[in-house]
């Protein structure tokens, strides 16, 4: 009787550890954001052929930026909190890139997920405030709002209305490689780390 | 058995499920524990012969308790809560696994466990709920992408309150010398 129970205990413990490990990517990710970051790092993801419009009103397709890595962040202009941190991260990277004589090694792209309120004049205003030049650092929105969902899904961005007219969203810095694939997802304050890893 | 099945039928109703899953606290602290309770109540009516066969593999209640602990830990993971909201397949797995792998084994194992083991379970449950509650309250980022930050903080506060309530309740019963646990009376009936 006791032997059966002991064997059952061992079997349950082994199965439990295996299942728990399997469903947490080897105990590395307890959150869906962590799981997404691991999955992207292990297998870069293709991005949709979305058309964006920047702060100058110029339309461009996302695949047209292939050839150089891009750091991407998502924001909305009336964001009271975390978007400011992302913008300040991009500002410090931009300052470094704009001094490079042989041309920037990477591009910066800030994409609004609030196309209803973030019109081109709003984007231009925002770009002027944060210092985005429209060449190295572009501030953009989707041209057709119907493309927004696919774009957010491709980057793993979840946007929830906060009940006060704003949004709650996962804040991160996304690295799109020179082949136009989502290759890495970094913390919102890790732009320097992203650049350092690119240099390696 | 009937109360467990009735409770399950209420929980599985789409409006009830949607309402409870509308908030992180409702999902994590009400729906999942109630699903486990439904399984536990249903198991109380299990036929005696089957119970005896199972008890052979579950001497002391340890294997059954381990099944319940692993399954509960799994369905409390933030990514599983997110996944259940995103995928109907994971949602169906939750509605199957929580009653069958948390509630049923716990109900069948608890009467077999010696008082020391039950005290160990309670002590762990209380300390984990308190620590988890504190972590959820102070975490600087959202653990579930599908729920707002203030809901996470609410879950943290609620977990902490539950831990304190359990501590007081458990302490009271321990001092008063009465058996600990929801299935204590059932144990007396079985033995």
Interface residues (C-beta under 8 A of the other chain):
Chain A: X1 X2 X4 X5 X8 X9 X11 X12 X13 X15 X16 X17 X19 X20 X23 X24 X29 X30 X31 X32 X33 X34 X35 X158 X160 X162 X163 X168 X170
Chain B: X56 X57 X58 X59 X60 X62 X63 X66 X67 X69 X70 X73 X74 X77 X78 X79 X80 X82 X83 X142 X143 X144 X145 X146 X148 X149
